[in-house]
Every structure is written in C-alpha cells, then in structure tokens.
Amino acid sequence: MPIPFSVGEVSQYIREMFDSDEQLQDVWVSGEISNLTRASSGHWYFTLKDSNAQLRCAMWRSYTERQSFVPRNGDAVTAHGRVSVYEPRGEYQLYADALRPAGVGDLYAQFEQLKAQLQAEGLFDSARKRPIPDFPQRIGVVTSPEAAAFQDIQNVLRRRYPLAEIILSPTQVQGESAPPLIVAALDRLNNLTDVDVILLCRGGGSIEDLWAFNDERVARAVAASHVPVISGVGHETDFTIVDFVADQRAPTPSAAAEVATPNLDDLAYNLRTLHAALSSLMRDRIEGMQADLHSTQRTMGHLSPLRQITNLRQRIDDRNSRMLREEQQHIAHLRERLESRAAALDAASPQAILARGYAIATHNGQRLTSIRGVRAGDEVTVQLHDGQLTTRVEETR
C-alpha cells in the first residue's frame, strides 16, 4: 500500500500547480460582485459569480488604496490578478490587484495611463503641494452656478465661516467642452483676483459624468495654479486625476468647504478655553508673585540695613574692646622688654664697669688697649667711675 499524502501536502501540491501556471498568474475575470466585505484592515473579500459558477476573491489593502473605483454588491466588474490556493481552507481564489467596472474598460485604461504619466512627472508629489491658509479672506469656487454643489458650498461657508468672501468663477463641469472651460475658470481666479484658496468642485455622478476632471489639461492647470487648490469632486468613493494633483482632496464639495475654513463655533470654544486657561494662569501667577513678595518682605526684614547697622555697631564695639586689650597687652609686653633691655644695657655700660673698679686709659683721645700705644713720658688720662686722672708714663714693661 503506497504511503498516503497528508492534507497539507496535497493542498501545497495543488497550490504549486496553480502558481506554476502562467495563464493563471496573469488573468482577467469578469463577473458580478457579491458577499463584499471591507475588513477593518483595509482588505476586501468578495465573490465573483455568473450564471454558471462563482470564484472567491481577496484584494489586499496595498491594492485597495490605489483603487479609484469602489465596488458594491451587484456591480458587474472585471478583475485582474492571479489564481492560487488558500491552503487553510483548501479553497482556490483570485488574489485581485485591480478592479474596473465592466463596459468602461477603455476609460479606466486611459485613467491609469494618464495617472501613471503625471505621477512620473512628479505632479502628485507631496513636496510640491502648498499648505491651505488657516484663515482665508477670499475663497474662489470653480463649479457650475446652477449645480447643487455650489449651494452646498455656500451653506457650509455661511454656517462655518461667514467672514470669508466667496468669488465664483463659473464653468461647465460635464461634457466634452467642459475641460477648457474649467481651465479658463481656474486662470481667471489666478490672474484676475487675489483669492487665498480655490475650491474645484462638482457633485457625484458616473465615471462619464466626472470625466472632465480626468482630463490632462485640467490636471495641469491645477498643478500650475499659484493659489492652493482643494478638489471636491463626486462622492467619497470617487477618485479623479484632479484629486491626486490638487493640494488637498476632499471627498465631497461640502467637505471641500469645510477643509478650506475653520469653524467659528470651534474658534469661539477655543477662545473661551484659552481665556479660561489664561485667567487661571494669571491668577496662579499673581498668587505666586504675592507669596514671593511676602517671602521677600520677611527676608528683607532679616536683612534690614538698620539691623545690619546695629549688628555692625556691636561688632565694632567688640573689636574696639579687643583691640584695646591687645594694645594694652602689647604695650605692657614692650615695657617689659624695654626694662629688660635697659637693665642689660645698664649692666653692660662702661660706667657700671668702672664702678666695679675698672678704669679706661686714653692717650691723645684714643683708648689704650695695649702698652705699645704709649711711651715713657707720655701723658695718659685715666677715667674712673667718679672722675678722671691725668698721669705720666714713667715706664712700660
């Protein structure tokens, strides 16, 4: 009996067969959408079916985010992707990377081609897009004056920010003649007015209705505008080339008006909040400064000049007393030294020596220290302690 395969081994073998089939790795499948689920992760899961069969499909978030067309249950579509096996459930399914409505494939091909071209030129780069002013004074609107979108924009602006002036540059927004008219409307706002921001808007519709906003001329005019442009074309799920080129995209015309302006109610609330915070801050600051003042006053009391003068006076008196004592002690010490030295001088003075019986002999004013200083017959003066004697030398020996 041959060794049986495990279920996982069989599923893996089948998946490898699918993955090695070149035709199944690059396939277009048409059918009707059913059981559509948009997961919180951004992935889409749905089933394609016709009268004969059905095919499970998965589309990952990295592809759904690039979709300009968001399907709904019942939509007839054409899906591109690869067929493989999801082994945990043992099901084969289409891993889709593109969806387009059935019957408008040529338009979507044109859309993707122009999108790729403008993206390659850098018109979609975030670095070239300008910030929307926080408090616009004049808002330009490019749309049809008869369209409900213009009424929606006016209602939103009157409610949110009635301070701004609305300048309409009217244009046709649908049909083959619409693109050059939209370009001209944009040019009028750029060249003839000093608006702060431009809203390029129209309401929802089919892909054919919105096609003027996929026109290359309109896209380049938006990119060339020196005034920031907010696009608000169609409904939330609609994407046009203009949305990628504009400085900011809004899902609807009303949303474009909201993006362009602050809300006065929010500003008033923020102002009240800031006022309360500032009042609290100032109150805390004043209380803190008062506490600092009281502390400084107490410190100044301790450091008062009068108190310092009193302390210094006492220190001076103490130092004077100490200096006086030291001076008296020093004088006494000097007196003792003087008396001692005077006694020593008295003891060593010639007068004291003479008093003890010694005498000083001088000849011609010179003290004699040797007999060789005189000769017989010389006169010698002898100094005693109580007087002098004048003598004559008779002999030296």
GIPEMO-V224678 format. One record per residue. N is the residue number from 0. SS is DSSP state (~ for helix, > for strand, _ for the rest). Layout:
n->{N | N}
ss->{SS | SS}
//
This chain:
n->{0 | 1 | 2 | 3 | 4 | 5 | 6 | 7 | 8 | 9 | 10 | 11 | 12 | 13 | 14 | 15 | 16 | 17 | 18 | 19 | 20 | 21 | 22 | 23 | 24 | 25 | 26 | 27 | 28 | 29 | 30 | 31 | 32 | 33 | 34 | 35 | 36 | 37 | 38 | 39 | 40 | 41 | 42 | 43 | 44 | 45 | 46 | 47 | 48 | 49 | 50 | 51 | 52 | 53 | 54 | 55 | 56 | 57 | 58 | 59 | 60 | 61 | 62 | 63 | 64 | 65 | 66 | 67 | 68 | 69 | 70 | 71 | 72 | 73 | 74 | 75 | 76 | 77 | 78 | 79 | 80 | 81 | 82 | 83 | 84 | 85 | 86 | 87 | 88 | 89 | 90 | 91 | 92 | 93 | 94 | 95 | 96 | 97 | 98 | 99 | 100 | 101 | 102 | 103 | 104 | 105 | 106 | 107 | 108 | 109 | 110 | 111 | 112 | 113 | 114 | 115 | 116 | 117 | 118 | 119 | 120 | 121 | 122 | 123 | 124 | 125 | 126 | 127 | 128 | 129 | 130 | 131 | 132 | 133 | 134 | 135 | 136 | 137 | 138 | 139 | 140 | 141 | 142 | 143 | 144 | 145 | 146 | 147 | 148 | 149 | 150 | 151 | 152 | 153 | 154 | 155 | 156 | 157 | 158 | 159 | 160 | 161 | 162 | 163 | 164 | 165 | 166 | 167 | 168 | 169 | 170 | 171 | 172 | 173 | 174 | 175 | 176 | 177 | 178 | 179 | 180 | 181 | 182 | 183 | 184 | 185 | 186 | 187 | 188 | 189 | 190 | 191 | 192 | 193 | 194 | 195 | 196 | 197 | 198 | 199 | 200 | 201 | 202 | 203 | 204 | 205 | 206 | 207 | 208 | 209 | 210 | 211 | 212 | 213 | 214 | 215 | 216 | 217 | 218 | 219 | 220 | 221 | 222 | 223 | 224 | 225 | 226 | 227 | 228 | 229 | 230 | 231 | 232 | 233 | 234 | 235 | 236 | 237 | 238 | 239 | 240 | 241 | 242 | 243 | 244 | 245 | 246 | 247 | 248 | 249 | 250 | 251 | 252 | 253 | 254 | 255 | 256 | 257 | 258 | 259 | 260 | 261 | 262 | 263 | 264 | 265 | 266 | 267 | 268 | 269 | 270 | 271 | 272 | 273 | 274 | 275 | 276 | 277 | 278 | 279 | 280 | 281 | 282 | 283 | 284 | 285 | 286 | 287 | 288 | 289 | 290 | 291 | 292 | 293 | 294 | 295 | 296 | 297 | 298 | 299 | 300 | 301 | 302 | 303 | 304 | 305 | 306 | 307 | 308 | 309 | 310 | 311 | 312 | 313 | 314 | 315 | 316 | 317 | 318 | 319 | 320 | 321 | 322 | 323 | 324 | 325 | 326 | 327 | 328 | 329 | 330 | 331 | 332 | 333 | 334 | 335 | 336 | 337 | 338 | 339 | 340 | 341 | 342 | 343 | 344 | 345 | 346 | 347 | 348 | 349 | 350 | 351 | 352 | 353 | 354 | 355 | 356 | 357 | 358 | 359 | 360 | 361 | 362 | 363 | 364 | 365 | 366 | 367 | 368 | 369 | 370 | 371 | 372 | 373 | 374 | 375 | 376 | 377 | 378 | 379 | 380 | 381 | 382 | 383 | 384 | 385 | 386 | 387 | 388 | 389 | 390 | 391 | 392 | 393 | 394 | 395 | 396}
ss->{_ | _ | _ | _ | _ | _ | ~ | ~ | ~ | ~ | ~ | ~ | ~ | ~ | ~ | ~ | ~ | ~ | ~ | _ | _ | _ | _ | _ | _ | _ | > | > | > | > | > | > | > | > | > | > | > | > | _ | _ | _ | _ | _ | > | > | > | > | > | > | _ | _ | _ | _ | > | > | > | > | > | > | _ | ~ | ~ | ~ | ~ | _ | _ | _ | _ | _ | _ | _ | _ | _ | _ | _ | > | > | > | > | > | > | > | > | > | > | > | _ | _ | _ | _ | > | > | > | > | > | > | > | > | > | > | > | _ | _ | _ | ~ | ~ | ~ | ~ | ~ | ~ | ~ | ~ | ~ | ~ | ~ | ~ | ~ | ~ | ~ | ~ | _ | _ | _ | _ | _ | ~ | ~ | ~ | _ | _ | _ | _ | _ | _ | _ | _ | _ | > | > | > | > | > | > | _ | _ | _ | _ | ~ | ~ | ~ | ~ | ~ | ~ | ~ | ~ | ~ | ~ | ~ | ~ | ~ | _ | _ | _ | _ | > | > | > | > | > | > | _ | _ | _ | _ | _ | _ | _ | ~ | ~ | ~ | ~ | ~ | ~ | ~ | ~ | ~ | ~ | ~ | ~ | ~ | ~ | ~ | _ | _ | _ | _ | > | > | > | > | > | > | _ | _ | _ | _ | _ | _ | _ | _ | ~ | ~ | ~ | ~ | _ | ~ | ~ | ~ | ~ | ~ | ~ | ~ | ~ | ~ | _ | _ | _ | > | > | > | > | > | > | _ | _ | _ | _ | _ | _ | _ | ~ | ~ | ~ | ~ | ~ | _ | _ | > | > | > | _ | _ | ~ | ~ | ~ | ~ | ~ | ~ | ~ | ~ | _ | _ | _ | ~ | ~ | ~ | ~ | ~ | ~ | ~ | ~ | ~ | ~ | ~ | ~ | ~ | ~ | ~ | ~ | ~ | ~ | ~ | ~ | ~ | ~ | ~ | ~ | ~ | ~ | ~ | ~ | ~ | ~ | ~ | ~ | ~ | ~ | ~ | ~ | ~ | ~ | ~ | _ | _ | ~ | ~ | ~ | ~ | ~ | ~ | ~ | ~ | ~ | ~ | ~ | ~ | ~ | ~ | ~ | ~ | ~ | ~ | ~ | ~ | ~ | ~ | ~ | ~ | ~ | ~ | ~ | ~ | ~ | ~ | ~ | ~ | ~ | ~ | ~ | ~ | ~ | ~ | ~ | ~ | ~ | ~ | ~ | ~ | _ | ~ | ~ | ~ | ~ | ~ | ~ | _ | _ | _ | _ | > | > | > | > | _ | _ | > | > | _ | _ | _ | ~ | ~ | ~ | _ | _ | _ | _ | _ | > | > | > | > | > | > | _ | _ | > | > | > | > | > | > | _ | _ | _ | _ | _}
//
